[in-house]
Amino acid sequence: MNELINQIRSISYYEANSIIKQLSGIVDFFSSDQEKVEFISSYESITNNVCEDRVSYGDWQTPMPLAEKVCDIHLSKYGVPDIVIEPTCGLGAFVFSALKKFQGIKEIHAIEINRQYTTELKLKLLWNALNSPLQNYPDIYIYNADFFEFNFTPLVNKCKQKKWNIAIIGNPPWVTNSRQGMNNSLNVPSKRNRYGLKGIDAITGKSNFDISEYITLELLKLSQINDGGISFLLKNSVIRNILVKQHTENLHIGNIEQRLIDASSEFNVSVDASCFFAQFNCRPSFTCRVLDFYLKSYLREYGWINDSFVSDIKLYKNVSKYDRKSSYVWRSGIKHDCASILELTYANGLYTNGLGEIVQIEDDLIYPLLKSSDVYNYQDNTFRKFVIVPQRNVGDDTSKLKYTHPLTFSYLTKYQNVFSRDKDPEKWKNSNETG
């Protein structure tokens, strides 16, 4: 490094940039002569001044072993990329991992809002190039810029024109826009109603969302027509929200997958998180496979089945026949503690109560009853149980039954002592119950 410092000390920053690019691949290392002078005078102390800023940026730096494993999986899924885009690169774990794992890439574009981080990243890249030079370096662009104001369109269009395989890879901030606002952070998108929420929904919590969700969706929309794929570390809730929105967005992403990571071990945070994978330029997928990141074992698949969003597709298919419109009008929530009196069975043209007595009352107060144990074996117009419902509404005066339904009134009056026990819970410890 001392030799390089002496070499660039007396030349312009343009000439210094040319030398550094040849050594490391870094494009435009300096933006001015003043920046070059400052670098020369302070480079020895730069590494001691950098620390994570989790409050302002939702910043959890990715451990290098984890970043390398993510790159390995990305490579196995989508092949060697021509270009790597890291939209919130931090201190550059994914930049270094891409250099190590992706042989023959042409360009790396890394965006980071924290100037300390970009300065440190450039220095580390230069150190690595001087100490462990590669035979060929891609062009490496390090931008000290805000994701929410960075124009990705020309870059994505370039990839499309050149038919490059694109890798969008990284670890966007694990923080919500409202939390960033409370922290007075500038690392937030412009204030607009992102999902077209109405009135109070846009004002209250429904308008809150994760910064990483916004970033991911924006990049998916831009990149979906390119070859390649995305590999992002995200909270599980964010991945689920992206899949929910896929039902209306119909993005051309497929082979969607999340691999569960141990965020406590990797980042020392208590949150459910995964690596999210999706392939670009393919038929839209609406389900997501879930695997263990470390063991690679399959766990389940969730997502959209027709118009239903389900947490486990295999389990849902086993019971999906019940998820349809009923031909009956259901009365749910009827609760009583007199099953032996109010629940009836029907056989040979006769109703029998739980005491084994034949019950003769008016039919229009008797309704079919499906208990939970009956649902699986239910067939149309076949019922094992029936229930007496003497009221249309809670609190209706049942004394009128004496004139409108005399048989029912006589039957219920016969067991008045059973109903009255409902007022004394101690008398009901050994009673039959139904719900």
C-alpha positions in Angstrom: 0.0 0.0 0.0 2.8 2.4 0.8 4.2 1.9 -2.7 0.8 2.7 -4.2 0.4 5.8 -2.0 3.8 7.1 -3.2 2.8 6.4 -6.8 -0.4 8.4 -6.7 0.7 11.2 -4.4 1.8 13.6 -7.2 -0.6 12.7 -10.0 -4.2 13.7 -10.7 -7.1 11.7 -9.3 -8.0 10.7 -12.9 -4.6 9.1 -13.3 -4.8 7.6 -9.8 -8.2 6.1 -10.6 -6.8 4.5 -13.7 -4.0 2.8 -11.8 -6.3 1.6 -9.0 -8.8 0.2 -11.6 -6.0 -1.8 -13.2 -5.0 -3.2 -9.8 -8.5 -3.9 -8.3 -11.2 -3.3 -10.8 -12.7 -0.4 -8.7 -14.1 2.2 -11.0 -13.7 5.9 -10.0 -12.0 5.2 -6.6 -11.7 9.0 -6.1 -14.2 11.6 -7.1 -11.8 14.6 -6.8 -8.2 15.6 -6.1 -9.3 16.7 -2.6 -10.7 13.2 -1.9 -7.4 11.7 -3.0 -5.4 14.0 -0.7 -7.7 13.1 2.2 -7.3 9.4 1.5 -3.5 9.6 1.5 -3.4 11.5 4.8 -5.8 9.3 6.7 -6.0 5.8 5.2 -4.2 4.2 8.1 -6.9 5.2 10.6 -10.0 4.6 8.4 -10.6 1.0 9.6 -10.7 2.1 13.2 -13.6 4.6 12.7 -16.2 2.4 11.2 -19.0 0.7 13.1 -22.5 -0.6 12.3 -25.4 1.9 12.6 -28.4 -0.2 13.3 -30.6 2.7 14.4 -30.2 5.0 11.4 -30.0 2.4 8.7 -31.6 -0.8 10.0 -28.1 -2.1 9.7 -27.1 -5.7 10.4 -23.9 -6.5 8.6 -23.9 -10.0 7.0 -21.2 -12.5 8.3 -18.9 -13.5 5.5 -19.5 -17.3 5.8 -23.3 -16.6 5.5 -22.8 -14.4 2.4 -20.6 -17.0 0.8 -23.2 -19.8 1.4 -25.9 -17.5 -0.2 -23.6 -17.0 -3.2 -23.1 -20.8 -3.5 -26.8 -21.4 -3.5 -27.4 -18.6 -6.0 -24.8 -20.1 -8.3 -26.4 -23.5 -8.2 -29.8 -22.1 -9.0 -29.2 -19.5 -11.6 -25.7 -20.1 -13.0 -22.7 -17.7 -13.1 -24.0 -14.1 -13.4 -22.5 -11.5 -15.7 -23.4 -8.7 -13.4 -24.0 -8.4 -9.6 -26.1 -5.7 -8.1 -26.0 -5.2 -4.3 -28.5 -2.4 -3.5 -27.5 -1.9 0.2 -24.0 -3.2 0.4 -22.9 -2.0 3.8 -19.3 -3.1 4.4 -19.4 -5.4 1.4 -19.7 -9.0 2.6 -21.6 -9.8 -0.6 -19.2 -7.9 -2.8 -16.3 -9.9 -1.5 -18.3 -13.1 -1.7 -19.3 -12.5 -5.3 -15.6 -11.9 -6.2 -14.7 -15.2 -4.6 -17.6 -17.3 -5.8 -18.6 -15.9 -9.2 -15.8 -16.5 -11.7 -15.9 -14.5 -14.9 -18.4 -11.8 -13.8 -18.2 -8.6 -15.8 -19.5 -5.9 -13.4 -20.4 -5.4 -9.7 -22.6 -2.5 -8.7 -22.8 -1.8 -5.0 -24.9 1.0 -3.5 -24.6 2.2 0.1 -25.9 5.4 1.7 -23.3 5.4 4.6 -20.2 7.2 3.3 -18.0 5.6 6.0 -19.0 2.2 4.7 -18.2 3.0 1.0 -14.8 4.4 2.0 -14.0 1.4 4.1 -15.2 -1.0 1.4 -13.0 0.7 -1.3 -10.0 0.5 1.0 -10.6 -3.2 1.8 -11.0 -4.1 -1.9 -7.8 -2.3 -2.7 -6.0 -4.0 0.2 -7.2 -7.4 -1.0 -6.2 -6.6 -4.6 -2.7 -5.7 -3.5 -2.2 -8.6 -1.1 -4.1 -11.4 -3.1 -4.4 -10.2 -6.7 -6.8 -11.9 -9.1 -6.0 -12.6 -12.7 -9.0 -10.7 -13.9 -11.2 -8.2 -12.1 -14.7 -7.2 -13.0 -15.5 -3.5 -13.2 -16.5 -2.6 -9.6 -18.7 0.4 -9.1 -19.2 1.6 -5.5 -21.9 4.2 -5.2 -22.3 6.4 -2.1 -26.0 6.9 -2.8 -29.5 6.5 -1.4 -31.3 3.5 -2.7 -34.6 5.4 -2.9 -33.1 8.0 -5.2 -30.8 5.8 -7.2 -31.9 5.2 -10.8 -31.6 1.5 -11.6 -33.4 1.6 -14.9 -30.4 2.3 -17.2 -28.5 -0.5 -15.5 -31.3 -3.0 -15.8 -31.9 -2.0 -19.5 -28.2 -2.4 -20.2 -28.4 -6.0 -18.9 -31.4 -6.7 -21.1 -29.7 -5.3 -24.2 -26.5 -7.3 -23.6 -28.5 -10.4 -22.5 -26.6 -10.6 -19.3 -27.4 -12.9 -16.5 -28.2 -10.6 -13.5 -27.7 -11.4 -9.8 -29.4 -9.2 -7.3 -28.0 -10.2 -4.0 -27.7 -8.8 -0.5 -29.3 -8.0 2.8 -31.6 -5.0 2.8 -32.5 -3.2 6.0 -34.6 -5.1 8.5 -36.6 -2.1 9.7 -40.0 -0.5 9.0 -40.5 3.0 7.5 -42.3 4.1 10.6 -39.4 3.0 12.8 -37.0 5.0 10.5 -39.3 8.0 10.9 -39.2 7.8 14.7 -35.4 7.7 14.5 -35.4 10.7 12.1 -33.5 8.6 9.6 -33.3 9.8 6.0 -33.1 6.1 4.8 -36.7 5.9 3.8 -38.7 6.0 0.5 -40.6 9.1 -0.6 -43.9 9.7 1.1 -46.5 8.2 -1.1 -49.4 5.8 -0.7 -47.4 2.8 -1.9 -50.3 0.3 -2.2 -53.2 2.6 -2.8 -54.8 2.3 0.6 -57.9 4.3 1.3 -58.5 7.0 3.9 -57.9 5.8 7.5 -55.9 2.7 6.3 -53.3 4.9 4.7 -53.1 7.1 7.8 -52.9 4.2 10.4 -50.7 1.2 10.7 -51.8 -0.5 7.5 -49.6 2.0 5.6 -46.5 0.8 7.5 -44.2 -1.6 5.8 -40.7 -2.9 5.9 -38.0 -1.0 4.1 -36.7 -4.4 2.8 -40.1 -5.2 1.4 -40.2 -1.9 -0.6 -36.7 -2.5 -1.9 -37.3 -6.1 -2.9 -40.5 -5.3 -4.7 -39.0 -2.4 -6.6 -36.1 -4.5 -7.8 -38.3 -7.4 -8.7 -40.5 -5.2 -10.9 -37.4 -3.7 -12.6 -35.6 -7.0 -13.1 -38.3 -9.5 -13.8 -37.7 -9.4 -17.6 -34.0 -10.2 -17.3 -32.3 -13.6 -17.0 -31.0 -14.4 -13.6 -32.4 -14.3 -10.1 -32.5 -12.7 -6.7 -31.0 -13.9 -3.4 -32.0 -11.7 -0.4 -31.8 -12.1 3.4 -35.3 -11.0 4.6 -37.6 -11.4 7.6 -40.1 -14.2 7.0 -43.0 -11.8 7.4 -41.5 -9.8 4.4 -41.3 -12.8 2.2 -44.9 -13.7 3.1 -46.0 -10.2 2.2 -44.2 -10.3 -1.1 -46.0 -13.6 -2.0 -49.3 -12.2 -0.9 -48.8 -9.2 -3.3 -47.7 -11.6 -6.1 -51.4 -12.6 -6.4 -52.2 -9.1 -7.8 -48.7 -8.0 -9.1 -48.2 -11.2 -11.3 -44.5 -10.5 -11.4 -42.5 -12.8 -13.8 -40.7 -14.5 -11.1 -40.7 -18.2 -10.4 -39.2 -21.1 -8.5 -39.8 -19.0 -5.3 -38.0 -20.4 -2.3 -37.0 -19.4 1.2 -34.4 -21.1 3.3 -34.7 -20.6 7.1 -31.7 -19.1 8.8 -30.8 -18.9 12.5 -30.9 -15.1 12.9 -30.0 -15.3 16.5 -26.7 -17.0 15.7 -26.0 -15.1 12.5 -27.0 -11.6 13.6 -27.7 -11.8 17.3 -31.3 -10.7 16.8 -34.5 -12.4 17.8 -36.4 -12.5 14.5 -37.6 -15.2 12.1 -35.7 -14.7 8.9 -34.7 -16.6 5.7 -32.8 -16.3 2.5 -35.4 -15.5 -0.3 -34.7 -16.9 -3.8 -36.6 -16.2 -7.0 -35.9 -16.7 -10.7 -36.5 -13.9 -13.2 -38.0 -14.0 -16.7 -40.3 -16.9 -16.2 -43.9 -17.8 -15.7 -45.3 -16.2 -12.4 -45.3 -18.5 -9.4 -47.7 -18.1 -6.5 -46.3 -20.6 -4.0 -43.0 -20.7 -2.0 -41.0 -23.7 -1.0 -39.5 -23.6 2.5 -36.3 -25.4 3.3 -33.7 -25.4 6.1 -30.8 -23.2 5.0 -28.1 -25.4 6.7 -29.5 -28.9 6.3 -31.2 -28.2 2.9 -34.1 -30.3 4.1 -37.6 -29.6 2.7 -40.1 -28.4 5.3 -43.3 -27.3 3.5 -44.8 -25.2 0.7 -47.2 -22.3 1.2 -48.9 -19.7 -0.9 -51.8 -19.3 -3.2 -54.2 -22.1 -4.2 -56.8 -20.6 -6.4 -57.9 -17.6 -4.4 -56.9 -18.9 -1.0 -53.6 -18.1 0.7 -52.6 -21.1 2.8 -49.8 -21.8 5.2 -49.2 -25.4 4.2 -50.3 -26.5 0.7 -50.0 -30.3 1.4 -52.1 -30.1 4.5 -54.6 -27.8 2.7 -55.1 -30.2 -0.2 -56.0 -32.9 2.3 -58.9 -30.9 3.5 -59.6 -28.6 0.6 -62.9 -30.3 -0.2 -64.3 -28.5 2.9 -63.2 -25.1 1.6 -66.1 -24.3 -0.6 -69.5 -22.6 -0.5 -72.1 -24.6 1.6 -75.5 -25.3 0.1 -76.9 -24.7 3.6 -77.3 -21.6 5.6 -75.2 -22.1 8.7 -76.0 -21.0 12.2 -72.8 -21.0 14.1 -72.0 -20.1 17.7 -75.0 -21.8 19.4 -73.8 -22.8 22.8 -75.8 -24.7 25.4 -75.2 -27.0 28.3 -78.2 -29.3 27.9 -77.1 -31.7 25.2 -79.1 -34.5 26.6 -82.3 -32.5 26.2 -81.6 -30.3 23.1 -79.6 -32.6 20.9 -81.7 -35.3 19.1 -80.9 -38.3 16.9 -83.3 -39.3 14.1 -84.0 -42.9 13.1 -87.0 -44.8 11.7 -89.0 -41.6 11.5 -88.5 -40.7 15.2 -86.4 -38.2 17.2 -84.7 -39.4 20.4 -83.0 -37.3 23.0 -79.8 -38.1 24.9 -81.8 -39.8 27.6 -83.2 -42.3 25.1 -86.7 -40.8 25.1 -88.7 -40.3 22.0 -89.4 -36.6 21.4 -92.4 -35.4 19.5 -92.3 -31.7 18.8 -92.9 -29.2 16.0 -90.4 -29.8 13.1 -89.7 -26.1 12.4 -87.7 -25.7 15.6 -85.4 -28.6 14.8 -82.2 -27.9 12.8 -79.5 -30.2 11.5 -76.4 -30.3 13.7 -72.9 -31.1 12.4 -70.4 -31.7 15.2 -66.7 -31.5 14.5 -66.5 -35.3 14.4 -69.2 -35.3 11.6 -67.6 -32.9 9.2 -65.0 -35.3 7.7 -67.6 -37.9 6.8 -70.4 -35.5 5.9 -72.6 -36.3 2.9 -75.3 -34.1 1.5 -78.6 -34.4 3.4 -77.2 -36.9 5.8 -77.1 -35.8 9.5 -76.4 -37.8 12.6 -77.6 -35.2 15.0 -80.2 -32.5 15.3 -80.7 -29.6 17.7 -83.7 -27.8 19.1 -83.4 -24.0 18.6 -86.4 -22.3 20.3 -85.2 -18.7 19.8 -84.5 -16.8 16.6 -82.5 -14.1 18.5 -80.7 -14.0 21.8 -83.2 -12.9 24.5 -86.4 -13.9 22.6 -89.3 -14.5 25.0 -89.8 -18.3 24.9 -93.2 -18.1 26.8 -94.8 -17.5 23.4 -94.0 -21.1 22.4 -97.0 -22.1 24.6 -99.2 -20.8 21.9 -97.1 -21.1 18.7 -95.4 -24.4 19.4 -97.3 -26.2 22.3 -95.5 -29.5 21.9 -92.1 -27.9 22.1 -93.2 -25.8 25.1 -94.5 -28.8 26.9 -91.2 -30.7 26.2 -88.9 -28.0 27.4 -91.1 -27.3 30.5 -90.8 -30.9 31.4 -87.0 -30.4 31.8 -87.2 -26.9 33.4 -85.1 -28.1 36.3 -82.3 -29.0 34.0 -82.3 -25.5 32.4 -82.4 -23.8 35.8 -79.2 -25.5 36.9 -77.4 -23.4 34.3 -77.5 -20.6 36.9 -75.4 -22.6 39.4 -72.1 -23.6 37.7 -71.3 -26.1 40.6 -74.3 -28.2 39.6 -73.0 -28.6 36.1 -69.6 -30.2 36.8 -70.8 -33.6 35.7 -73.3 -32.4 33.0 -73.0 -33.1 29.3 -71.8 -30.1 27.2 -71.9 -29.2 23.6 -70.8 -26.2 21.6 
